[in-house]
Amino acid sequence: MPIDYLKRILTSKVYDVAIETKLDPTPLLSKRMSNNLLLKREDTQAVFSFKLRGAYNKMANLSKEALSHGVIAASAGNHAQGVALSATRLGCRAVIVMPTTSPQLKIDAVRRLGGEVVLAGESYTDAYNHALLLEKEEKLTFVHPFDDPDVIAGQGTVGMEILHQHPDPIEAIFVAVGGGGLIAGVAAYIKQLRPEIKIIGVQTTDSDAMLRSIKAGKRVHLKDVGLFSDGTAVKLVGTETFKLTKQYVDEFIVVNTDSICAAIKDVFQETRVVLEPAGAMSVAAAKQYVIEKNIKGKTLIAISCGANMNFDRLRFVAERADVGEMREAVFAVTIPEQRGSFKNFCQLIDKRNVTEFNYRISDSEKAHVFVGLQISSSSESDEIAEIFRQNKFDVLDLTYDEMAKSHLRHMVGGKSNLSDNEILYRFEFPERPGALMNFLNTMDPEWNISLFHYRNHGADYGQILIGIQVPSKDRKLFKEFLTELSYPYWDETNNPAYSLFL
């Protein structure tokens, strides 16, 4: 007999622990996108995720006998917190098996909420298999994170709230997909009442088990999944969630790491809340959808499904957000190793904001510069590269090169046998166009820059490390140059780290 999800969702018991989350406007993003984007703020639940809904609905429907034995769950973190909190409210034991790759933030939160944490495997599927063993050994009741009708119905209350909060026309609702519990519940409710609303699943390029399964017409087991969006890192989707997704979901959008980082930044600028990668996927997809469909004036809803972000990951997110928003282009440029070349190269950059600049003298004839530039559109990187080529500089566009963005930008440098008379200084430049050219114009043209490192950190000033080859006889003139320049500086020539690595 078919499951009546409409009835199950309408009678779900989620509101003993969950709240009806707001449907918030995004004035900044909506203006940029020329559409009305609303955020369904599931990140504001008690466990900072929608997962509380399904977990509690499942457990509230268990018998007293089942609750007395306790429950067990497998989760990368958000479902785990939902089960732990629900168990505390219902007065039962909860054992949670989590992948070893789970953010420490989520592990600590589960323990704080009363859950007994067991770490096993590197992905959700690994943790799930271990949980099944413990379920039998300890006679616990398994609370599935997505493939269970009660869990799906609990998550479906998100869709019920959306229609209640926004009865006006909606173009599309964007839902991040891991195992499929949220999208199955939302789609099952929305499509039975408002079939004209598009339900769009969102997956990452390296964790797209649901999309592959839909294309294949059967569940596809992924060998490996990416872990940046740990909340959606699922190797095998559920049987029930696959069936409902296949029946109700209109299409899928695949997003990459950079676009997710850009979306995290977008939501922070709107709300001052930092979403986890899975929580920002829907926003990244909505932005992509607007560009691909070339639509304007429509209402789009993105479910911000979680905000359990590891603080240590913020450095990476900030690093990649501009590239994901196509606000940064990255190049490797080869220039002649001769006096004036560096200055000529900087003049070509003109008034564009420099986001990063790495250079170390290594060859007597050629210099390789790693440079990041702020851009306003994706096409601008091609235009900049062409300007470099027209001025006889060899250029390699690294904007889409993962190795360059993740590793190379931090590794430019090293010792050089061409760095005679080199002194090393650290400066704080005012963060404005022209600051570097002012430095170069003030400096004696006979002094050679042998090392240069700069990265925009978003502050009012830029931190720059510069190696300059200044003959001993010119040291007094160099001091005068520093005084005239009037930028804050520190002499790092005797820094032991400089001797070791540079």
Phi, psi and omega per residue, in radians:
M1 nan 2.255 -3.111
P2 -1.075 2.523 3.124
I3 -1.375 2.292 3.118
D4 -1.517 1.533 -3.073
Y5 -1.216 -0.523 3.117
L6 -1.057 -0.817 3.134
K7 -1.151 -0.759 -3.120
R8 -1.077 -0.705 -3.138
I9 -1.181 -0.768 -3.121
L10 -1.142 -0.456 -3.116
T11 -1.854 0.213 3.141
S12 -1.084 2.610 -3.072
K13 -1.747 0.440 -2.987
V14 -1.137 -0.450 -2.962
Y15 -1.398 0.080 2.939
D16 -1.213 -0.479 -3.118
V17 -2.233 -0.490 -3.084
A18 -1.624 2.816 3.056
I19 -1.974 2.785 2.985
E20 -1.391 1.904 -3.043
T21 -1.355 2.710 -3.084
K22 -1.287 2.733 2.995
L23 -1.925 1.639 -2.952
D24 -1.601 2.469 3.035
P25 -1.285 2.780 3.070
T26 -2.256 1.440 -3.049
P27 -0.982 -0.753 -3.089
L28 -1.186 -0.880 -3.131
L29 -1.148 -0.732 -3.114
S30 -1.062 -0.700 3.122
K31 -1.142 -0.762 3.129
R32 -1.118 -0.642 -3.066
M33 -1.533 -0.187 -3.071
S34 1.020 0.541 3.083
N35 -2.528 2.874 3.135
N36 -1.640 1.789 -3.137
L37 -1.734 2.182 3.097
L38 -1.982 2.490 3.115
L39 -1.834 2.157 3.013
K40 -1.508 1.876 -2.845
R41 -1.473 1.139 3.088
E42 -1.206 -0.243 3.072
D43 -1.200 -0.161 -3.122
T44 -1.665 0.078 3.048
Q45 -1.146 2.925 -3.092
A46 -1.026 -0.533 3.120
V47 -1.851 0.279 3.089
F48 1.067 0.532 -3.129
S49 -2.854 2.693 3.108
F50 -1.184 -0.284 -2.983
K51 -1.032 -0.404 3.121
L52 -1.022 -0.611 -3.082
R53 -1.041 -0.993 -3.077
G54 -1.165 -0.694 -3.118
A55 -1.078 -0.824 -3.100
Y56 -1.200 -0.706 -3.135
N57 -1.061 -0.697 3.099
K58 -1.122 -0.846 -3.053
M59 -1.242 -0.582 3.128
A60 -1.196 -0.338 3.126
N61 -1.666 0.024 3.093
L62 -1.367 2.731 3.086
S63 -1.274 2.816 3.110
K64 -1.068 -0.631 -3.139
E65 -1.122 -0.783 3.139
A66 -1.095 -0.739 3.133
L67 -1.133 -0.580 -3.126
S68 -1.151 -0.514 3.099
H69 -1.384 -0.426 -3.122
G70 1.770 2.955 -3.118
V71 -2.162 2.830 3.071
I72 -2.389 2.566 3.141
A73 -2.511 2.764 3.017
A74 -2.093 2.316 -3.051
S75 -2.868 2.614 3.021
A76 -1.363 -0.173 3.055
G77 2.671 -0.830 -3.048
N78 -1.270 -0.802 3.064
H79 -1.089 -0.651 3.134
A80 -1.018 -0.773 3.133
Q81 -1.165 -0.665 3.105
G82 -1.094 -0.755 3.128
V83 -1.166 -0.749 -3.121
A84 -1.080 -0.809 3.136
L85 -1.154 -0.723 3.133
S86 -1.098 -0.701 3.132
A87 -1.119 -0.685 3.103
T88 -1.103 -0.752 3.141
R89 -1.165 -0.626 -3.091
L90 -1.595 -0.097 3.084
G91 1.256 0.700 3.119
C92 -2.267 2.919 -3.140
R93 -1.361 2.517 3.090
A94 -2.373 2.094 3.048
V95 -1.821 2.225 -3.085
I96 -2.092 2.095 3.065
V97 -1.660 2.115 -3.092
M98 -2.121 2.543 3.067
P99 -1.085 2.621 3.114
T100 -1.124 -0.312 -3.126
T101 -1.518 -0.007 -3.131
S102 -1.076 2.455 3.078
P103 -0.998 2.416 -3.138
Q104 -0.997 -0.570 3.109
L105 -0.958 -0.764 -3.100
K106 -1.299 -0.662 3.111
I107 -1.073 -0.832 3.139
D108 -1.095 -0.674 -3.123
A109 -1.133 -0.704 3.133
V110 -1.094 -0.776 3.127
R111 -1.126 -0.693 -3.135
R112 -1.118 -0.551 -3.138
L113 -1.467 0.002 3.058
G114 1.811 0.046 -3.141
G115 -1.408 2.585 3.055
E116 -1.619 1.928 -3.024
V117 -1.562 2.288 2.999
V118 -2.136 2.159 -3.133
L119 -1.670 2.239 -3.111
A120 -2.721 2.272 3.057
G121 1.330 3.060 -3.077
E122 -1.875 -0.124 3.139
S123 -2.434 3.025 3.112
Y124 -1.014 -0.758 -3.077
T125 -1.064 -0.695 3.098
D126 -1.092 -0.777 3.132
A127 -1.130 -0.681 3.140
Y128 -1.050 -0.811 -3.129
N129 -1.082 -0.664 3.121
H130 -1.209 -0.651 -3.141
A131 -1.116 -0.629 3.122
L132 -1.096 -0.612 3.092
L133 -1.170 -0.777 -3.132
L134 -1.187 -0.552 3.125
E135 -1.004 -0.808 -3.121
K136 -1.257 -0.743 -3.084
E137 -1.096 -0.712 -3.031
E138 -1.881 0.114 3.088
K139 0.961 0.850 3.131
L140 -1.726 2.850 3.070
T141 -1.710 2.201 -3.094
F142 -1.399 2.251 3.065
V143 -1.873 1.757 -3.060
H144 -1.236 2.435 -3.112
P145 -1.249 -0.331 -3.128
F146 -2.609 -0.584 -2.972
D147 -1.647 1.119 -3.128
D148 -2.672 2.311 -3.087
P149 -0.982 -0.708 3.130
D150 -1.186 -0.657 3.096
V151 -1.160 -0.815 3.126
I152 -1.041 -0.740 3.134
A153 -1.119 -0.709 3.102
G154 -1.058 -0.772 3.110
Q155 -1.182 -0.519 -3.128
G156 -1.115 -0.320 3.106
T157 -1.130 -0.338 3.044
V158 -1.087 -0.786 3.098
G159 -1.131 -0.685 3.113
M160 -1.045 -0.755 -3.136
E161 -1.153 -0.691 -3.128
I162 -1.021 -0.818 -3.127
L163 -1.175 -0.592 3.100
H164 -1.198 -0.674 -3.069
Q165 -1.417 -0.491 -3.083
H166 -2.357 1.441 -3.127
P167 -1.292 -0.225 -3.134
D168 -1.271 2.962 -3.122
P169 -0.973 2.414 3.095
I170 -2.214 2.262 3.117
E171 -1.289 -0.894 -3.039
A172 -2.774 2.658 3.032
I173 -2.071 2.245 -3.077
F174 -1.835 2.238 -3.020
V175 -2.294 2.162 3.057
A176 -1.161 2.467 -3.077
V177 -2.171 2.168 2.967
G178 -1.970 -1.589 3.053
G179 -1.453 -0.345 3.026
G180 1.870 0.085 -3.101
G181 -1.110 -0.779 -3.103
L182 -1.175 -0.859 -3.085
I183 -1.196 -0.573 3.116
A184 -1.120 -0.794 -3.126
G185 -1.196 -0.794 -3.139
V186 -1.108 -0.805 -3.110
A187 -1.149 -0.707 -3.124
A188 -1.080 -0.598 3.132
Y189 -1.402 -0.914 -3.053
I190 -1.054 -0.843 -3.017
K191 -1.174 -0.417 3.109
Q192 -1.413 -0.370 -3.118
L193 -1.905 -0.643 -3.127
R194 -2.340 1.240 -3.034
P195 -1.094 -0.298 -3.139
E196 -1.303 -0.299 3.125
I197 -1.343 2.235 3.129
K198 -1.373 2.332 3.035
I199 -1.851 2.060 -3.034
I200 -2.057 2.045 3.100
G201 -1.378 2.539 -3.120
V202 -2.174 2.208 3.090
Q203 -2.295 2.812 3.092
T204 -1.561 2.795 -3.107
T205 -1.076 -0.448 -3.074
D206 -1.920 0.126 3.071
S207 -2.539 1.229 -3.024
D208 -2.072 0.806 -3.083
A209 -1.064 -0.681 -3.110
M210 -1.182 -0.789 -3.142
L211 -1.064 -0.791 3.127
R212 -1.101 -0.643 3.133
S213 -1.161 -0.748 3.123
I214 -1.087 -0.757 3.140
K215 -1.128 -0.644 -3.095
A216 -1.443 -0.288 -3.104
G217 1.377 0.158 3.095
K218 -2.739 2.834 -3.117
R219 -1.161 2.248 -3.133
V220 -1.881 2.273 3.140
H221 -1.640 2.044 3.113
L222 -1.400 2.451 3.118
K223 -1.239 -0.747 -3.141
D224 -2.398 2.724 3.060
V225 -2.321 2.637 3.068
G226 -1.282 2.623 -3.022
L227 -1.961 0.040 3.114
F228 -1.065 -0.841 3.034
S229 -1.653 1.377 -3.038
D230 -1.111 -0.448 -3.135
G231 -1.210 -0.298 3.118
T232 -2.105 0.280 -3.096
A233 -1.452 1.377 -3.088
V234 -2.081 2.228 -3.120
K235 -1.408 -0.528 -3.086
L236 -2.441 2.122 -3.126
V237 -1.346 2.935 -3.103
G238 -1.334 2.751 3.094
T239 -1.147 -0.853 -3.112
E240 -1.234 -0.710 -3.129
T241 -1.178 -0.618 3.087
F242 -1.108 -0.763 -3.129
K243 -1.082 -0.803 -3.115
L244 -1.224 -0.677 3.115
T245 -1.117 -0.758 3.116
K246 -1.073 -0.625 -3.085
Q247 -1.360 -0.680 -2.938
Y248 -1.974 -0.414 -3.025
V249 -1.434 2.325 -3.040
D250 -1.349 -0.811 -3.097
E251 -2.815 3.047 3.128
F252 -2.195 2.617 2.985
I253 -2.188 2.336 3.129
V254 -1.810 2.260 -3.123
V255 -2.069 2.679 3.139
N256 -1.820 3.063 -3.080
T257 -1.036 -0.764 -3.100
D258 -1.103 -0.728 -3.133
S259 -1.196 -0.557 3.071
I260 -1.167 -0.764 3.117
C261 -1.056 -0.716 3.107
A262 -1.110 -0.675 3.132
A263 -1.189 -0.639 3.065
I264 -1.043 -0.752 3.110
K265 -1.135 -0.736 3.130
D266 -1.014 -0.829 -3.101
V267 -1.188 -0.642 3.087
F268 -1.063 -0.729 -3.140
Q269 -1.151 -0.502 3.120
E270 -1.424 -0.716 -2.917
T271 -2.089 -0.263 -2.986
R272 1.129 0.398 3.062
V273 -1.936 2.411 3.114
V274 -1.739 1.900 3.106
L275 -1.351 2.673 2.958
E276 -1.329 2.870 -3.111
P277 -0.912 -0.793 3.133
A278 -1.077 -0.618 -3.125
G279 -1.197 -0.441 -3.106
A280 -1.691 -0.123 -3.091
M281 -1.017 -0.688 -3.096
S282 -1.129 -0.646 3.109
V283 -1.179 -0.757 3.104
A284 -1.023 -0.720 -3.131
A285 -1.209 -0.679 3.129
A286 -1.077 -0.718 3.104
K287 -1.105 -0.733 3.138
Q288 -1.156 -0.707 -3.128
Y289 -1.059 -0.778 -3.125
V290 -1.052 -0.726 3.140
I291 -1.196 -0.808 -3.089
E292 -1.166 -0.684 -3.085
K293 -1.573 -0.241 -3.134
N294 0.941 0.926 -3.107
I295 -1.875 2.713 3.099
K296 -2.474 2.601 3.030
G297 1.292 0.256 -3.135
K298 -1.706 2.796 3.052
T299 -1.706 2.153 3.138
L300 -2.104 2.463 3.130
I301 -2.130 2.195 3.101
A302 -1.972 2.198 3.125
I303 -1.502 1.945 3.095
S304 -1.489 1.600 -2.836
C305 -1.459 -0.119 3.129
G306 -2.978 2.640 3.139
A307 -2.372 0.570 3.104
N308 -1.580 1.277 -3.079
M309 -1.634 2.278 3.004
N310 -1.213 2.222 -3.081
F311 -1.014 -0.648 -3.099
D312 -1.094 -0.345 -3.105
R313 -1.435 -0.200 -3.067
L314 -1.124 -0.582 3.128
R315 -1.039 -0.782 3.130
F316 -1.144 -0.752 -3.129
V317 -1.053 -0.811 3.141
A318 -1.092 -0.654 -3.128
E319 -1.107 -0.644 -2.986
R320 -1.764 -0.166 -3.041
A321 -1.079 -0.746 -3.105
D322 -1.157 -0.634 3.093
V323 -1.167 -0.720 3.132
G324 -1.128 -0.526 3.133
E325 -1.547 0.036 -3.040
M326 0.993 0.724 3.065
R327 -1.851 -0.083 3.110
E328 -2.354 2.324 3.001
A329 -2.004 2.479 -3.077
V330 -2.104 2.310 -3.083
F331 -2.326 2.653 2.880
A332 -1.918 2.080 -3.074
V333 -2.101 2.305 3.105
T334 -1.776 2.186 -3.134
I335 -2.196 2.701 3.107
P336 -1.105 2.402 3.117
E337 -1.471 1.364 3.132
Q338 -2.574 2.733 -3.094
R339 -0.993 2.319 3.095
G340 1.667 -0.326 -3.097
S341 -1.135 -0.736 -3.124
F342 -1.079 -0.754 3.138
K343 -1.156 -0.726 3.112
N344 -1.072 -0.717 3.118
F345 -1.078 -0.778 -3.124
C346 -1.127 -0.568 3.113
Q347 -1.159 -0.553 3.096
L348 -1.179 -0.548 3.099
I349 -1.113 -0.487 3.064
D350 1.059 -2.299 -3.053
K351 -1.705 0.225 3.095
R352 -1.198 2.499 3.086
N353 -1.263 2.230 3.093
V354 -1.527 2.194 3.131
T355 -1.672 -0.419 3.120
E356 -2.806 2.537 3.123
F357 -2.582 2.022 3.125
N358 -2.187 2.246 3.104
Y359 -2.703 2.437 3.025
R360 -2.473 2.224 3.124
I361 -1.044 2.297 -3.086
S362 -2.550 -0.230 -3.072
D363 -2.461 2.512 -3.092
S364 -1.315 -0.261 -3.084
E365 -1.989 -0.565 -3.068
K366 -2.261 2.627 3.074
A367 -2.164 2.389 3.112
H368 -1.902 2.122 -3.093
V369 -1.967 2.316 3.040
F370 -1.805 2.042 -3.036
V371 -2.339 2.417 3.032
G372 -1.982 2.373 -3.102
L373 -2.251 2.451 3.089
Q374 -1.306 2.318 -3.134
I375 -2.248 2.921 -3.123
S376 -1.903 -0.239 3.114
S377 -2.698 2.792 -3.090
S378 -1.106 -0.541 -3.102
S379 -1.230 -0.333 -3.062
E380 -1.179 -0.486 3.139
S381 -1.111 -0.653 3.086
D382 -1.142 -0.684 3.139
E383 -1.134 -0.729 -3.141
I384 -1.149 -0.763 3.129
A385 -1.040 -0.678 -3.138
E386 -1.173 -0.640 3.087
I387 -1.079 -0.749 3.107
F388 -1.074 -0.767 -3.113
R389 -1.144 -0.702 3.129
Q390 -1.089 -0.418 3.122
N391 -1.760 0.411 3.001
K392 1.198 0.440 3.051
F393 -1.824 2.188 3.040
D394 -1.203 2.394 -3.083
V395 -2.418 2.506 3.072
L396 -2.198 2.099 3.136
D397 -1.401 2.019 -3.087
L398 -1.877 0.259 -3.050
T399 -1.013 -0.564 -3.104
Y400 -1.924 0.283 -3.105
D401 -1.625 1.905 -3.046
E402 -1.099 -0.716 3.137
M403 -1.100 -0.716 -3.141
A404 -1.144 -0.750 -3.077
K405 -1.267 -0.602 -3.066
S406 -1.545 -0.560 -2.992
H407 -2.211 -0.912 -2.988
L408 -1.007 -0.680 -3.085
R409 -1.071 -0.407 -3.137
H410 -1.688 -0.042 -3.011
M411 -2.002 -0.039 3.141
V412 -1.168 2.186 -3.117
G413 2.521 -2.688 -3.142
G414 1.976 3.046 -3.141
K415 -1.321 2.665 -3.131
S416 -2.448 2.440 3.081
N417 -1.560 0.143 3.129
L418 -1.902 0.203 -3.009
S419 -1.766 0.739 3.105
D420 -1.048 2.545 3.096
N421 1.022 0.434 -3.104
E422 -1.404 2.348 2.962
I423 -2.095 2.606 -3.032
L424 -2.049 2.198 -3.136
Y425 -2.278 2.513 3.045
R426 -1.881 2.275 -3.085
F427 -2.150 2.750 2.879
E428 -1.979 1.934 3.099
F429 -1.593 2.505 2.975
P430 -1.085 2.346 -3.072
E431 -1.390 1.346 3.127
R432 -2.640 2.673 3.099
P433 -1.017 2.414 3.099
G434 1.717 -0.213 -3.105
A435 -1.118 -0.727 3.135
L436 -1.204 -0.761 3.131
M437 -1.113 -0.590 3.060
N438 -1.087 -0.725 3.094
F439 -1.073 -0.840 -3.081
L440 -1.192 -0.643 3.140
N441 -1.237 -0.514 -3.134
T442 -1.397 -0.534 -3.083
M443 -1.267 2.530 3.082
D444 -1.055 2.202 -3.106
P445 -1.105 -0.263 3.129
E446 -1.402 -0.286 3.106
W447 -1.492 2.333 -3.061
N448 -1.764 2.294 3.039
I449 -1.401 2.072 -3.068
S450 -1.881 -0.203 3.099
L451 -2.676 2.417 3.115
F452 -2.609 2.178 3.055
H453 -2.401 2.241 3.112
Y454 -2.561 2.441 3.030
R455 -2.470 2.257 3.111
N456 -1.235 2.114 -3.119
H457 -1.859 0.149 3.092
G458 1.438 0.107 3.131
A459 -1.584 -3.130 3.128
D460 -1.385 -0.101 3.129
Y461 -2.405 2.689 3.118
G462 -1.810 2.444 3.103
Q463 -1.692 2.087 -3.028
I464 -2.197 2.384 3.035
L465 -1.972 2.185 -3.053
I466 -2.288 2.301 2.974
G467 -1.796 2.220 -3.114
I468 -2.232 2.303 3.118
Q469 -1.529 1.788 -3.092
V470 -2.082 2.001 3.110
P471 -1.001 2.662 -3.104
S472 -0.951 -0.652 -3.092
K473 -1.170 -0.300 -3.088
D474 -1.770 0.134 -3.042
R475 -1.125 -0.615 3.101
K476 -1.136 -0.737 3.101
L477 -1.095 -0.615 3.130
F478 -1.121 -0.709 3.101
K479 -1.092 -0.667 3.102
E480 -1.152 -0.666 3.088
F481 -1.050 -0.751 3.130
L482 -1.087 -0.706 3.138
T483 -1.149 -0.784 -3.134
E484 -1.140 -0.643 -3.116
L485 -1.111 -0.744 3.100
S486 1.139 0.371 2.999
Y487 -1.543 2.494 3.028
P488 -1.009 2.412 -3.096
Y489 -2.573 2.795 3.086
W490 -2.437 2.326 3.111
D491 -1.415 2.022 -3.118
E492 -1.902 0.221 -3.061
T493 -1.040 -0.591 -3.107
N494 -1.726 0.200 3.081
N495 -1.158 2.165 -3.095
P496 -1.035 -0.516 3.125
A497 -1.161 -0.587 3.092
Y498 -1.088 -0.745 3.128
S499 -1.131 -0.649 -3.084
L500 -1.263 -0.775 -2.941
F501 -1.946 -0.434 -3.019
L502 -2.056 nan nan
